[in-house]
């Protein structure tokens, strides 16, 4: 049976995962020209070739991804790991490159402190006595005579580095080892350096450091972390990152926001850790077990210039296309999924997976799940590398989805009714992108709504992703939580919501938000386009220049409660349409003629400048109109409606509401329920409705207020009103109809009234 228009279309044919969410999937990258022994070889036209899912590849041909491809793969792995309990991790094992234990009992140790109260400063240190052969990083031997410790959380070689805003590590970055590179200001303890030349160990510790913006506050979160180098001789060395106290993960100030970056870079190659630039992962560094098996401790080894992590060779320093064949590697050493790439004969092939997983597949050592990238497809290498947000990026998300168990939608990736608006498993571009030039088309940055549902169906929900307060797209004024997907001001045309690819082209942002907790905000306040923001789960928003580009993942409940609400939204200066959900929403229209709807829950709606329409929906809501003529509707429950400075129209709805017109000539409709109404300045109209209402500031001056009695039952004219449907009370004059509804004009007596104050039809 085909499930044409929902996530089950990705699970047709009995799709299965590697496990049920309570285990792990291991992966490794292929190295050089070596493949596991489960790939058969044969002689073809006198040449030994591998049979890779029917593709014939010479055994002398490289099967290793480039560094840029590996970085893109790791980004895709993070994207899938964060939405479900996929638990895709590097294969474990012990390598010959494993570092010797660090010994710290030498008497040849020196200790000092540098860079106290430092901001964007560096200190040169000569460590040639420790590293007599230099440090061989990615095949480049770095001189230990000129090592610079930088206040911003890194070591550099040959020059100090005062750049405060980190970038993705690459070969253009100065030769660097970064433990926590971001805009740091040190305190009175500065950075301690401990040098033990006899043991070959050097440690730098950033003690109780704050972010730059934190340094401007009286009390700010502080981090303590260290970077240790261990000499292993002949240019080999180990690196240890020890995160003992991490209370903040990114720096932000006006016009700048940056999560800390960790990893290594040289002129030859680079590597970023899996937690680099990931705010939630960075903030958990002092709480989780690192790859060294201890809390907060991560180790890395360089041998012959190659980087090893968890005993796995990460980067061999050998260029793609090496002519040297290598011996097959043991199948047991590559894990469940081998990630590789080579030049296949078909130039139109993007990539593929050698068979989808099945129950029990992890117990077999075969090619099931292995992911292949085609180096012959020019669309995979725009400017020589894959490009984030481009179709080449989609290849990594798409193929990894297969490796984890997802099918094409209904086994038909070309079905024109299904696009990447819904799933990255489709071959069809988002409808707003399909007519753009192919090289400029935008593709989904994350798994989309169907993908998230399907992968959670296989592996269970990742409830640990983004559980703190988060702000999406804009920075929320710096007061609303961690900044995620900061694309609001990113564009080549000043309109925002684009991502800059490695090829220098800006593309529209298309993504789905998975957020497992906290009080969160979608912030479009920097945009001047007309945003449509829908906070309901599984719905799409139009933020930026294309429609239906932002989604919120479908509803997930834990113990009966929805965990993946996004609660709040802010519009920009355009005419925005903002819809809440059944949670407690804070909706701000800001400038422009906006329409805000709260739906269920106790909501607060602020129209801002412009002629706005506000509808609280069910729940106890607070609606504020702003400075121009607004329309406010309370809906069910007990609401508060405050009009603002313009000529506003306020509808209380069915609850016991408070309506305040404020400035301007306002129309106040109490609706059902016992309502309180305050007209404020201006000539206001109070509409007689159902229930017992009170008007607290009825103005009987010549330019005063009116009561609209057109909906009252049995009141024909002013004489009938005075004689039969009104009476003085201790609090004021009470108006009542034949249906039992009444309105009290507080502080007013019958003698103060005049026919000019009333409408009867």
ChimeraX attribute file (.defattr): number of C-alpha atoms within 10 A of each C-alpha:
attribute: neighborCount
match mode: 1-to-1
recipient: residues
	/A:1	8
	/A:2	14
	/A:3	13
	/A:4	14
	/A:5	13
	/A:6	17
	/A:7	23
	/A:8	21
	/A:9	23
	/A:10	30
	/A:11	22
	/A:12	18
	/A:13	12
	/A:14	9
	/A:15	19
	/A:16	23
	/A:17	24
	/A:18	24
	/A:19	22
	/A:20	16
	/A:21	19
	/A:22	10
	/A:23	13
	/A:24	18
	/A:25	19
	/A:26	17
	/A:27	21
	/A:28	21
	/A:29	25
	/A:30	22
	/A:31	23
	/A:32	25
	/A:33	23
	/A:34	19
	/A:35	25
	/A:36	19
	/A:37	16
	/A:38	14
	/A:39	15
	/A:40	11
	/A:41	16
	/A:42	14
	/A:43	10
	/A:44	12
	/A:45	7
	/A:46	7
	/A:47	12
	/A:48	15
	/A:49	20
	/A:50	21
	/A:51	16
	/A:52	16
	/A:53	14
	/A:54	8
	/A:55	11
	/A:56	16
	/A:57	21
	/A:58	19
	/A:59	23
	/A:60	19
	/A:61	21
	/A:62	27
	/A:63	27
	/A:64	28
	/A:65	25
	/A:66	21
	/A:67	22
	/A:68	17
	/A:69	22
	/A:70	19
	/A:71	21
	/A:72	20
	/A:73	21
	/A:74	15
	/A:75	18
	/A:76	23
	/A:77	20
	/A:78	18
	/A:79	15
	/A:80	24
	/A:81	17
	/A:82	20
	/A:83	28
	/A:84	24
	/A:85	23
	/A:86	27
	/A:87	20
	/A:88	18
	/A:89	18
	/A:90	21
	/A:91	22
	/A:92	17
	/A:93	14
	/A:94	11
	/A:95	14
	/A:96	9
	/A:97	22
	/A:98	19
	/A:99	21
	/A:100	11
	/A:101	7
	/A:102	15
	/A:103	11
	/A:104	13
	/A:105	10
	/A:106	12
	/A:107	10
	/A:108	12
	/A:109	16
	/A:110	11
	/A:111	12
	/A:112	11
	/A:113	15
	/A:114	20
	/A:115	22
	/A:116	19
	/A:117	16
	/A:118	19
	/A:119	20
	/A:120	20
	/A:121	21
	/A:122	22
	/A:123	16
	/A:124	17
	/A:125	14
	/A:126	13
	/A:127	18
	/A:128	16
	/A:129	15
	/A:130	22
	/A:131	26
	/A:132	16
	/A:133	18
	/A:134	22
	/A:135	28
	/A:136	21
	/A:137	29
	/A:138	24
	/A:139	21
	/A:140	18
	/A:141	16
	/A:142	20
	/A:143	18
	/A:144	20
	/A:145	18
	/A:146	18
	/A:147	22
	/A:148	22
	/A:149	25
	/A:150	28
	/A:151	31
	/A:152	31
	/A:153	29
	/A:154	26
	/A:155	26
	/A:156	24
	/A:157	22
	/A:158	16
	/A:159	18
	/A:160	22
	/A:161	23
	/A:162	14
	/A:163	14
	/A:164	20
	/A:165	19
	/A:166	20
	/A:167	15
	/A:168	17
	/A:169	23
	/A:170	20
	/A:171	16
	/A:172	13
	/A:173	18
	/A:174	19
	/A:175	25
	/A:176	25
	/A:177	25
	/A:178	25
	/A:179	27
	/A:180	28
	/A:181	27
	/A:182	30
	/A:183	27
	/A:184	29
	/A:185	26
	/A:186	28
	/A:187	19
	/A:188	14
	/A:189	16
	/A:190	21
	/A:191	29
	/A:192	18
	/A:193	20
	/A:194	17
	/A:195	22
	/A:196	21
	/A:197	20
	/A:198	14
	/A:199	19
	/A:200	24
	/A:201	24
	/A:202	22
	/A:203	19
	/A:204	24
	/A:205	21
	/A:206	32
	/A:207	21
	/A:208	20
	/A:209	31
	/A:210	26
	/A:211	24
	/A:212	21
	/A:213	16
	/A:214	19
	/A:215	19
	/A:216	11
	/A:217	10
	/A:218	6
	/A:219	9
	/A:220	15
	/A:221	16
	/A:222	18
	/A:223	23
	/A:224	18
	/A:225	24
	/A:226	22
	/A:227	24
	/A:228	20
	/A:229	24
	/A:230	25
	/A:231	24
	/A:232	20
	/A:233	15
	/A:234	14
	/A:235	21
	/A:236	24
	/A:237	27
	/A:238	23
	/A:239	21
	/A:240	19
	/A:241	25
	/A:242	23
	/A:243	27
	/A:244	16
	/A:245	19
	/A:246	20
	/A:247	18
	/A:248	22
	/A:249	25
	/A:250	26
	/A:251	21
	/A:252	20
	/A:253	15
	/A:254	9
	/A:255	7
	/A:256	10
	/A:257	18
	/A:258	21
	/A:259	26
	/A:260	27
	/A:261	29
	/A:262	27
	/A:263	22
	/A:264	26
	/A:265	24
	/A:266	25
	/A:267	16
	/A:268	16
	/A:269	24
	/A:270	26
	/A:271	24
	/A:272	19
	/A:273	18
	/A:274	18
	/A:275	18
	/A:276	21
	/A:277	23
	/A:278	17
	/A:279	20
	/A:280	19
	/A:281	18
	/A:282	23
	/A:283	19
	/A:284	18
	/A:285	23
	/A:286	22
	/A:287	15
	/A:288	15
	/A:289	14
	/A:290	18
	/A:291	17
	/A:292	16
	/A:293	11
	/A:294	13
	/A:295	16
	/A:296	21
	/A:297	20
	/A:298	21
	/A:299	22
	/A:300	23
	/A:301	27
	/A:302	26
	/A:303	25
	/A:304	20
	/A:305	20
	/A:306	20
	/A:307	27
	/A:308	22
	/A:309	24
	/A:310	21
	/A:311	21
	/A:312	23
	/A:313	19
	/A:314	18
	/A:315	25
	/A:316	20
	/A:317	21
	/A:318	16
	/A:319	14
	/A:320	19
	/A:321	15
	/A:322	14
	/A:323	13
	/A:324	12
	/A:325	15
	/A:326	15
	/A:327	11
	/A:328	14
	/A:329	15
	/A:330	13
	/A:331	18
	/A:332	14
	/A:333	17
	/A:334	24
	/A:335	23
	/A:336	30
	/A:337	29
	/A:338	27
	/A:339	24
	/A:340	24
	/A:341	23
	/A:342	20
	/A:343	18
	/A:344	21
	/A:345	14
	/A:346	12
	/A:347	13
	/A:348	12
	/A:349	17
	/A:350	22
	/A:351	21
	/A:352	20
	/A:353	24
	/A:354	19
	/A:355	16
	/A:356	21
	/A:357	25
	/A:358	17
	/A:359	12
	/A:360	11
	/A:361	18
	/A:362	20
	/A:363	9
	/A:364	12
	/A:365	18
	/A:366	21
	/A:367	23
	/A:368	20
	/A:369	28
	/A:370	28
	/A:371	23
	/A:372	25
	/A:373	26
	/A:374	23
	/A:375	23
	/A:376	18
	/A:377	18
	/A:378	17
	/A:379	22
	/A:380	24
	/A:381	15
	/A:382	15
	/A:383	12
	/A:384	13
	/A:385	18
	/A:386	28
	/A:387	24
	/A:388	22
	/A:389	26
	/A:390	29
	/A:391	23
	/A:392	26
	/A:393	23
	/A:394	28
	/A:395	24
	/A:396	27
	/A:397	25
	/A:398	25
	/A:399	25
	/A:400	25
	/A:401	25
	/A:402	25
	/A:403	26
	/A:404	26
	/A:405	24
	/A:406	27
	/A:407	27
	/A:408	21
	/A:409	29
	/A:410	21
	/A:411	16
	/A:412	15
	/A:413	16
	/A:414	13
	/A:415	15
	/A:416	12
	/A:417	10
	/A:418	23
	/A:419	20
	/A:420	25
	/A:421	26
	/A:422	25
	/A:423	27
	/A:424	30
	/A:425	29
	/A:426	26
	/A:427	21
	/A:428	20
	/A:429	22
	/A:430	25
	/A:431	17
	/A:432	16
	/A:433	17
	/A:434	13
	/A:435	10
	/A:436	11
	/A:437	9
	/A:438	13
	/A:439	14
	/A:440	16
	/A:441	20
	/A:442	29
	/A:443	26
	/A:444	27
	/A:445	22
	/A:446	25
	/A:447	30
	/A:448	26
	/A:449	28
	/A:450	26
	/A:451	28
	/A:452	24
	/A:453	24
	/A:454	23
	/A:455	27
	/A:456	20
	/A:457	18
	/A:458	22
	/A:459	23
	/A:460	18
	/A:461	22
	/A:462	20
	/A:463	19
	/A:464	16
	/A:465	17
	/A:466	22
	/A:467	16
	/A:468	16
	/A:469	17
	/A:470	22
	/A:471	26
	/A:472	23
	/A:473	23
	/A:474	24
	/A:475	31
	/A:476	22
	/A:477	12
	/A:478	14
	/A:479	11
	/A:480	16
	/A:481	18
	/A:482	22
	/A:483	23
	/A:484	19
	/A:485	16
	/A:486	19
	/A:487	20
	/A:488	24
	/A:489	22
	/A:490	19
	/A:491	19
	/A:492	15
	/A:493	9
	/A:494	12
	/A:495	16
	/A:496	26
	/A:497	28
	/A:498	25
	/A:499	26
	/A:500	19
	/A:501	18
	/A:502	16
	/A:503	16
	/A:504	11
	/A:505	17
	/A:506	22
	/A:507	23
	/A:508	28
	/A:509	28
	/A:510	28
	/A:511	24
	/A:512	26
	/A:513	24
	/A:514	26
	/A:515	25
	/A:516	22
	/A:517	19
	/A:518	17
	/A:519	20
	/A:520	26
	/A:521	27
	/A:522	24
	/A:523	25
	/A:524	34
	/A:525	25
	/A:526	20
	/A:527	22
	/A:528	19
	/A:529	21
	/A:530	21
	/A:531	27
	/A:532	23
	/A:533	27
	/A:534	23
	/A:535	26
	/A:536	22
	/A:537	22
	/A:538	17
	/A:539	16
	/A:540	23
	/A:541	22
	/A:542	20
	/A:543	28
	/A:544	27
	/A:545	18
	/A:546	19
	/A:547	16
	/A:548	20
	/A:549	24
	/A:550	25
	/A:551	25
	/A:552	23
	/A:553	27
	/A:554	19
	/A:555	14
	/A:556	17
	/A:557	11
	/A:558	10
	/A:559	6
	/A:560	7
	/A:561	9
	/A:562	15
	/A:563	17
	/A:564	25
	/A:565	29
	/A:566	31
	/A:567	21
	/A:568	25
	/A:569	27
	/A:570	23
	/A:571	32
	/A:572	21
	/A:573	22
	/A:574	21
	/A:575	22
	/A:576	28
	/A:577	21
	/A:578	25
	/A:579	22
	/A:580	29
	/A:581	21
	/A:582	20
	/A:583	20
	/A:584	22
	/A:585	29
	/A:586	21
	/A:587	28
	/A:588	27
	/A:589	33
	/A:590	23
	/A:591	22
	/A:592	21
	/A:593	22
	/A:594	29
	/A:595	23
	/A:596	30
	/A:597	26
	/A:598	33
	/A:599	23
	/A:600	21
	/A:601	19
	/A:602	21
	/A:603	29
	/A:604	25
	/A:605	31
	/A:606	25
	/A:607	33
	/A:608	23
	/A:609	22
	/A:610	22
	/A:611	22
	/A:612	29
	/A:613	25
	/A:614	30
	/A:615	26
	/A:616	34
	/A:617	25
	/A:618	22
	/A:619	22
	/A:620	23
	/A:621	29
	/A:622	25
	/A:623	32
	/A:624	23
	/A:625	33
	/A:626	24
	/A:627	22
	/A:628	22
	/A:629	24
	/A:630	29
	/A:631	25
	/A:632	34
	/A:633	26
	/A:634	34
	/A:635	26
	/A:636	22
	/A:637	22
	/A:638	22
	/A:639	30
	/A:640	27
	/A:641	31
	/A:642	27
	/A:643	33
	/A:644	24
	/A:645	22
	/A:646	22
	/A:647	24
	/A:648	29
	/A:649	26
	/A:650	32
	/A:651	23
	/A:652	32
	/A:653	26
	/A:654	21
	/A:655	22
	/A:656	24
	/A:657	29
	/A:658	22
	/A:659	29
	/A:660	24
	/A:661	29
	/A:662	23
	/A:663	21
	/A:664	21
	/A:665	22
	/A:666	30
	/A:667	26
	/A:668	28
	/A:669	23
	/A:670	33
	/A:671	25
	/A:672	22
	/A:673	21
	/A:674	22
	/A:675	27
	/A:676	20
	/A:677	27
	/A:678	20
	/A:679	27
	/A:680	23
	/A:681	17
	/A:682	19
	/A:683	21
	/A:684	27
	/A:685	23
	/A:686	25
	/A:687	24
	/A:688	25
	/A:689	24
	/A:690	23
	/A:691	21
	/A:692	22
	/A:693	28
	/A:694	23
	/A:695	23
	/A:696	18
	/A:697	16
	/A:698	25
	/A:699	22
	/A:700	16
	/A:701	10
	/A:702	9
	/A:703	11
	/A:704	16
	/A:705	24
	/A:706	20
	/A:707	21
	/A:708	19
	/A:709	24
	/A:710	17
	/A:711	15
	/A:712	22
	/A:713	14
	/A:714	16
	/A:715	21
	/A:716	13
	/A:717	15
	/A:718	19
	/A:719	11
	/A:720	12
	/A:721	20
	/A:722	17
	/A:723	9
	/A:724	15
	/A:725	17
	/A:726	19
	/A:727	16
	/A:728	16
	/A:729	15
	/A:730	10
	/A:731	12
	/A:732	18
	/A:733	21
	/A:734	22
	/A:735	25
	/A:736	24
	/A:737	21
	/A:738	12
	/A:739	11
	/A:740	11
	/A:741	19
	/A:742	22
	/A:743	26
	/A:744	23
	/A:745	24
	/A:746	17
	/A:747	17
	/A:748	22
	/A:749	17
	/A:750	16
	/A:751	9
	/A:752	11
	/A:753	14
	/A:754	11
	/A:755	12
	/A:756	13
	/A:757	19
	/A:758	20
	/A:759	16
	/A:760	14
	/A:761	11
